[in-house]
Amino acid sequence: MRELCGLAARTYGLTAPRAAATLDNAASRAVLTRPWFVRTGETRLDGRPGPTYLRAL
């Protein structure tokens, strides 16, 4: 994840990638709950609820 975020900043100029995962996607939510992402709210993906996350680069 660290390498991916570095690439996003260097190559694409991103400053704050956002992510979301549905509640039934435990693997994706596990990655997003690690220290590098902060939970910012809720959304719906394909009609299913899920948390949203943000990571400052």
HELIX and SHEET records of a PDB file:
HELIX    1   1 ARG A    2  TYR A   12  1                                  11    
HELIX    2   2 ALA A   26  LEU A   32  1                                   7    
SHEET    1   A 3 ARG A  18  ALA A  20  0                                        
SHEET    2   A 3 ARG A  48  LEU A  54 -1                                        
SHEET    3   A 3 VAL A  38  LEU A  45 -1                                        
END                                                                             
